[in-house]
Amino acid sequence: MNKAIILLSLILCGTLAAADIKLPPPVKEGGMTLRKSLAERRTRRAFSDKPLSKQMLSDLLWAANGISSKDGRRTAPTARNIQELELGVLLPEGAFLYDAQNNKLIRRSAEPNKGPVTIAIIWDTGKQPKKEYAAVDSGFIGQNIYLFATANGLNSVFKATFNRKSVTEKLKLEKHRQVIYVHTVGFPK
Ligand SMILES: Cc1cc2nc3c(=O)[nH]c(=O)nc-3n(C[C@H](O)[C@H](O)[C@H](O)COP(=O)(O)O)c2cc1C
């Protein structure tokens, strides 16, 4: 009997650990004015361990590269609307891909991440072979994140130098999907 309960608990824990995360619908207003956010935007690298709420995560990811019109266009532009970039989301509870259509996080692994949230900008080289386009498109996402973070009392840093191998492995990416930059976001320390 006891063994059965232990087995059931283990299965349940395994299922929970492997689960995707459904996000609440993003709130598309609020924060400080655009001009104040531009005036106060800064790279700030010190983060507390306090996790972001699911609502804030949803709002942040929508601001970064969410869907903003019925035809599927995004908050960040891409050359010829190719949309070669997607977002990986590294959380203490695992590594995920942001599914903007369904507003959820699709689990890729249970590998934990240090710090509240690191957003990996993933470049699909099959969709857009030119790195200069993928790089400039990434810059728009980075600026969206910087402005959202500033407007909502969060610190953030955009990075070109990071452990690519580790992030790629956590997200279990195929060869044609490359992590081009990361952007870490969290409450100030
Ligand atoms: C393309 C790019 C790459 C960057 N890479 C890193 C990085 O690898 N590590 C880091 O700590 N900051 C990185 N930064 C942040 C810059 O150091 C920062 O934006 C710069 O010092 C200006 O500060 P500000 O953002 O507060 O205006 C990067 C910024 C950009 C735009």
The ligand as an SDF file (V2000), in Angstrom:
LIG
                    3D

 31 33  0  0  0  0  0  0  0  0999 V2000
   24.8100   44.0880  -28.7720 C   0  0  0  0  0  0  0  0  0  0  0  0
   24.9870   44.2310  -27.2860 C   0  0  0  0  0  0  0  0  0  0  0  0
   25.6930   43.2720  -26.6050 C   0  0  0  0  0  0  0  0  0  0  0  0
   25.8640   43.3480  -25.2140 C   0  0  0  0  0  0  0  0  0  0  0  0
   26.5010   42.3410  -24.5670 N   0  0  0  0  0  0  0  0  0  0  0  0
   26.6540   42.4150  -23.2220 C   0  0  0  0  0  0  0  0  0  0  0  0
   27.2850   41.3420  -22.5170 C   0  0  0  0  0  0  0  0  0  0  0  0
   27.6640   40.3420  -23.0990 O   0  0  0  0  0  0  0  0  0  0  0  0
   27.4050   41.4520  -21.1700 N   0  0  0  0  0  0  0  0  0  0  0  0
   26.9470   42.5500  -20.4840 C   0  0  0  0  0  0  0  0  0  0  0  0
   27.0820   42.5790  -19.2670 O   0  0  0  0  0  0  0  0  0  0  0  0
   26.3490   43.5810  -21.1240 N   0  0  0  0  0  0  0  0  0  0  0  0
   26.1780   43.5370  -22.4700 C   0  0  0  0  0  0  0  0  0  0  0  0
   25.5340   44.5560  -23.1320 N   0  0  0  0  0  0  0  0  0  0  0  0
   25.0440   45.7170  -22.3790 C   0  0  0  0  0  0  0  0  0  0  0  0
   25.9400   46.9370  -22.6440 C   0  0  0  0  0  0  0  0  0  0  0  0
   27.1440   46.7980  -21.9560 O   0  0  0  0  0  0  0  0  0  0  0  0
   25.2020   48.2200  -22.2350 C   0  0  0  0  0  0  0  0  0  0  0  0
   24.0550   48.3480  -23.0300 O   0  0  0  0  0  0  0  0  0  0  0  0
   26.0980   49.4280  -22.3950 C   0  0  0  0  0  0  0  0  0  0  0  0
   27.0890   49.4520  -21.4090 O   0  0  0  0  0  0  0  0  0  0  0  0
   25.3270   50.7310  -22.3260 C   0  0  0  0  0  0  0  0  0  0  0  0
   24.6250   50.8240  -21.0930 O   0  0  0  0  0  0  0  0  0  0  0  0
   23.0650   51.1240  -21.0730 P   0  0  0  0  0  0  0  0  0  0  0  0
   22.3670   49.9210  -21.6560 O   0  0  0  0  0  0  0  0  0  0  0  0
   22.7310   51.2990  -19.6170 O   0  0  0  0  0  0  0  0  0  0  0  0
   22.8030   52.3360  -21.8950 O   0  0  0  0  0  0  0  0  0  0  0  0
   25.3420   44.4800  -24.5100 C   0  0  0  0  0  0  0  0  0  0  0  0
   24.6190   45.4430  -25.2090 C   0  0  0  0  0  0  0  0  0  0  0  0
   24.4320   45.3270  -26.5700 C   0  0  0  0  0  0  0  0  0  0  0  0
   23.6200   46.3790  -27.2750 C   0  0  0  0  0  0  0  0  0  0  0  0
  1  2  1  0
  2  3  1  0
  2 30  2  0
  3  4  2  0
  4  5  1  0
  4 28  1  0
  5  6  2  0
  6  7  1  0
  6 13  1  0
  7  8  2  0
  7  9  1  0
  9 10  1  0
 10 11  2  0
 10 12  1  0
 12 13  2  0
 13 14  1  0
 14 15  1  0
 14 28  1  0
 15 16  1  0
 16 17  1  0
 16 18  1  0
 18 19  1  0
 18 20  1  0
 20 21  1  0
 20 22  1  0
 22 23  1  0
 23 24  1  0
 24 25  2  0
 24 26  1  0
 24 27  1  0
 28 29  2  0
 29 30  1  0
 30 31  1  0
M  END
$$$$
